[in-house]
């Protein structure tokens, strides 16, 4: 396994562990799907998680959000987010989660209607 893939796997495992600690016990890493990628984490219906384990994301974030959106479409999910590492923070709970404004507004509407 290459260095980048190994870092990616480590990041995905940290996010799964954070989700599990939060009570999402069915969250797990998703097997690679090639061109029809459906994100890195599965087990939470309606959600796609794209995990990025990078020290810097300057200039990359918009592409990552577009990637999460395509994976959301592929997975027929309601929401797609990028869960990305914060330099110097070892716990995924301290990282950032980014989504498009459109996705955020849809989520807010759903919460408000509950």
C-alpha positions as CSV (number, residue, x, y, z in Angstrom):
1,X,0.0,0.0,0.0
2,X,1.4,3.4,-1.0
3,X,2.1,6.2,1.5
4,X,-0.9,8.3,0.3
5,X,-3.3,5.4,0.4
6,X,-2.1,4.4,3.8
7,X,-2.7,8.0,5.1
8,X,-6.2,7.9,3.6
9,X,-7.0,4.6,5.3
10,X,-5.8,6.0,8.6
11,X,-8.0,9.1,8.2
12,X,-11.0,7.0,7.2
13,X,-10.5,4.8,10.3
14,X,-10.3,7.8,12.6
15,X,-13.6,9.2,11.2
16,X,-15.3,5.8,11.5
17,X,-14.1,5.6,15.1
18,X,-15.5,9.1,15.8
19,X,-18.8,8.2,14.3
20,X,-18.9,5.0,16.3
21,X,-18.2,6.9,19.5
22,X,-21.1,9.2,18.7
23,X,-23.4,6.3,18.5
24,X,-23.4,5.6,14.7
25,X,-22.4,2.0,15.3
26,X,-23.0,0.9,11.6
27,X,-20.5,3.4,10.2
28,X,-17.7,1.7,8.3
29,X,-15.2,2.2,5.6
30,X,-16.6,1.6,2.1
31,X,-14.9,-0.6,-0.4
32,X,-13.5,1.2,-3.5
33,X,-16.0,1.6,-6.3
34,X,-13.8,3.0,-9.1
35,X,-15.6,5.4,-11.4
36,X,-18.9,5.1,-9.5
37,X,-17.3,6.0,-6.2
38,X,-19.9,6.5,-3.4
39,X,-17.6,8.0,-0.8
40,X,-15.3,6.7,1.9
41,X,-17.7,5.9,4.8
42,X,-21.0,4.0,4.7
43,X,-23.6,2.9,7.3
44,X,-25.5,6.2,7.9
45,X,-28.4,6.2,5.5
46,X,-28.7,9.3,3.3
47,X,-25.1,10.5,4.0
48,X,-21.9,10.3,2.0
49,X,-18.6,11.1,3.7
50,X,-15.4,11.9,1.7
51,X,-12.4,11.8,4.0
52,X,-9.3,13.8,3.4
53,X,-6.2,13.4,5.5
54,X,-4.0,16.2,4.3
55,X,-1.9,18.8,6.2
56,X,-3.0,21.5,3.8
57,X,-6.2,22.0,1.8
58,X,-5.6,25.4,0.3
59,X,-7.0,25.4,-3.2
60,X,-8.3,21.9,-2.9
61,X,-11.5,22.3,-0.9
62,X,-13.8,23.2,-3.8
63,X,-12.7,20.2,-5.7
64,X,-13.2,18.0,-2.7
65,X,-16.7,19.3,-2.2
66,X,-17.5,18.7,-5.9
67,X,-16.1,15.1,-5.5
68,X,-18.4,14.6,-2.4
69,X,-21.4,15.9,-4.5
70,X,-20.7,13.4,-7.3
71,X,-20.4,10.6,-4.8
72,X,-23.6,11.7,-3.2
73,X,-25.3,11.4,-6.6
74,X,-23.7,8.0,-7.2
75,X,-24.9,6.8,-3.8
76,X,-28.3,8.3,-4.2
77,X,-27.8,9.9,-0.8
78,X,-29.3,13.1,0.6
79,X,-26.1,14.7,1.8
80,X,-22.5,14.7,0.9
81,X,-19.7,16.1,3.1
82,X,-16.0,16.4,3.2
83,X,-14.5,15.5,6.6
84,X,-11.0,16.8,6.5
85,X,-8.1,16.8,8.8
86,X,-7.1,19.8,10.8
87,X,-3.3,20.1,11.1
88,X,-2.2,19.3,14.6
89,X,-5.4,17.6,15.6
90,X,-5.3,13.9,16.0
91,X,-9.0,13.3,16.8
92,X,-11.5,13.4,13.9
93,X,-13.9,15.1,16.3
94,X,-11.5,18.1,16.1
95,X,-11.4,18.1,12.3
96,X,-13.6,20.1,9.9
97,X,-16.6,19.0,8.0
98,X,-17.5,21.0,4.8
99,X,-20.5,20.8,2.6
100,X,-22.0,23.1,-0.1
101,X,-24.4,25.8,1.0
102,X,-27.2,24.1,-0.9
103,X,-26.7,20.8,1.0
104,X,-26.5,22.8,4.3
105,X,-29.8,24.5,3.6
106,X,-31.5,21.2,2.7
107,X,-30.2,19.8,6.0
108,X,-31.5,22.8,7.9
109,X,-34.9,22.5,6.3
110,X,-35.1,18.8,7.2
111,X,-34.2,19.5,10.8
112,X,-36.7,22.3,11.0
113,X,-39.5,20.0,9.7
114,X,-38.8,17.3,12.3
